[in-house]
Amino acid sequence: MLYSEIRTKLKKQNKREFKQGAAALTHLLQSRNASSSSYFKQEAGLLISELRDPNFNYELPLEFDVPFPPIQSPEFTFIDLFAGIGGFRLAFQKQKGKCVFSSEWDKHAQQTYEANFGEIPFGDITKIDETNIPDHDILVGGFPCQPFSIAGVSKKNSLGRMHGFLDKTQGTLFFDIARIINAKRPKAFILENVKNLRSHDKGNTFKVIVETLEELGYSIFSQILDARHYVPQHRERIFIVGFDKHVFKDSFHFSFPTPPEQQPKFKDILEKNPPSKYTLSDHLWGYLQNYAKKHQAKGNGFGFGMTDLDGISRTLSARYYKDGSEVLVPRGKDLNPRRLTPEECKRLMGFPEKYIISNIGVSDTQLYRQFGNSVAVPVATAVARQIVDVMKHYLERSINPKHLALDK
Ligand SMILES: C[S@@+](CC[C@H](N)C(=O)[O-])C[C@H]1O[C@@H](n2cnc3c(N)ncnc32)[C@H](O)[C@@H]1O
């Protein structure tokens, strides 16, 4: 049976939303006889009986006709939280990791994710009990960047409490990451956020995050990485990596990857003949120029970003769909510039060519948001490689090796 035949069964009449229980069923299909499958059987079973299809037997051989099917002989397991469209999943699958659980609440992002991986992420993570998440080696979470304040509890107040994070981070999405780490004890994790997380609330937010993760018994390493060495885009993000101190003893050290020497050029990601609908109208182009002039007069530098074809672009944001002003493509003297096509955004974020975005029923607006929210895949891949290498190396040499939670 083909996975795409099952997808058709799972779609409701309106072809937009998947049926209740579809996330569990697709997770079950990805895991089948592996130990993680037990987490999904009950909920998936309800849907299977509702489908009332005598030909449908999830134990029959299944061919995943999607661009990124589950890894065949996995070497470790991971979970993909705040999954977006799977930038991190691509990075960890490339290291031979098997994803055993994903969560992403945005319906459109779920659609893009499903089209590429053959798995529908579960929804709102705040509503998912940690006991319903399979065991895993690595927890991955590019959590949302909206500024959030953490009620920093002073050291004195938290003294004597086992897990101060319950008080300190309640009501934030970081709390959900912390409670899952606390319950599932992954050997390592990687979190990603905007660079400003470090300076938010005078550094207090970041301090509480690091303290919380250390209180949970992890060694923490963090660094700001700029995607410009991998893709022609200035994109600085903070990466926080943690290793369980019970598994990786004190001598353990982690280094972030050294960026390659190469300097990718913006022109290399452009399409040859982009459709004319991406060219800015006279009205919008006039507006952007006036706006920039006004702000220049006031001494504010920021206007639109006309990108140097031999250079790199500004950061692609989730609001790119509004006017595209931060990354404009010049089209020659006297011609209005254009915005990027979604296919070009895909390349600017370093997604592989075979990642599909056309004819999957997701609008340009949503695709712009999805790519603007995503991690730059080659950066995530470089960090993922480093984590997996160091982890395997350490566990092989360790006197008392703990085995990876393989899920074949
Ligand atoms: C910064 S993006 C991460 C994107 C992802 N790393 C990627 O590469 O595509 C954060 C994502 O978290 C999702 N999100 C926000 N709140 C959520 C929640 N409560 N439960 C599940 N997903 C959530 C958003 O819809 C968004 O796609």
The ligand as a MOL file (V3000), in Angstrom:
LIG
                    3D

  0  0  0     0  0            999 V3000
M  V30 BEGIN CTAB
M  V30 COUNTS 27 29 0 0 0
M  V30 BEGIN ATOM
M  V30 1 C 9.9920 29.4070 15.5260 0
M  V30 2 S 8.8700 28.2310 14.9020 0 CHG=1
M  V30 3 C 9.8420 26.7850 14.7990 0
M  V30 4 C 10.0340 26.2850 13.4060 0
M  V30 5 C 10.8260 25.0100 13.2290 0
M  V30 6 N 12.0080 24.9650 14.0420 0
M  V30 7 C 11.2320 24.8470 11.7520 0
M  V30 8 O 12.3880 24.7100 11.4590 0
M  V30 9 O 10.3660 24.8830 10.8700 0 CHG=-1
M  V30 10 C 7.8350 27.9070 16.2680 0
M  V30 11 C 6.6430 27.0220 15.9490 0
M  V30 12 O 5.9750 26.6860 17.1610 0
M  V30 13 C 4.5980 26.5420 16.8790 0
M  V30 14 N 3.8590 26.6370 18.1560 0
M  V30 15 C 3.6360 27.7430 18.9020 0
M  V30 16 N 2.9450 27.4320 20.0090 0
M  V30 17 C 2.7100 26.0990 19.9660 0
M  V30 18 C 2.0400 25.1960 20.8390 0
M  V30 19 N 1.4750 25.6080 21.9750 0
M  V30 20 N 1.9940 23.8780 20.4990 0
M  V30 21 C 2.5810 23.4380 19.3450 0
M  V30 22 N 3.2220 24.2730 18.4810 0
M  V30 23 C 3.2980 25.5820 18.7860 0
M  V30 24 C 4.3240 27.6740 15.9100 0
M  V30 25 O 3.1420 27.4360 15.1610 0
M  V30 26 C 5.6030 27.6860 15.0690 0
M  V30 27 O 5.4590 26.9380 13.8960 0
M  V30 END ATOM
M  V30 BEGIN BOND
M  V30 1 1 1 2
M  V30 2 1 2 3
M  V30 3 1 2 10
M  V30 4 1 3 4
M  V30 5 1 4 5
M  V30 6 1 5 6
M  V30 7 1 5 7
M  V30 8 2 7 8
M  V30 9 1 7 9
M  V30 10 1 10 11
M  V30 11 1 11 12
M  V30 12 1 11 26
M  V30 13 1 12 13
M  V30 14 1 13 14
M  V30 15 1 13 24
M  V30 16 1 14 15
M  V30 17 1 14 23
M  V30 18 2 15 16
M  V30 19 1 16 17
M  V30 20 1 17 18
M  V30 21 2 17 23
M  V30 22 1 18 19
M  V30 23 2 18 20
M  V30 24 1 20 21
M  V30 25 2 21 22
M  V30 26 1 22 23
M  V30 27 1 24 25
M  V30 28 1 24 26
M  V30 29 1 26 27
M  V30 END BOND
M  V30 END CTAB
M  END
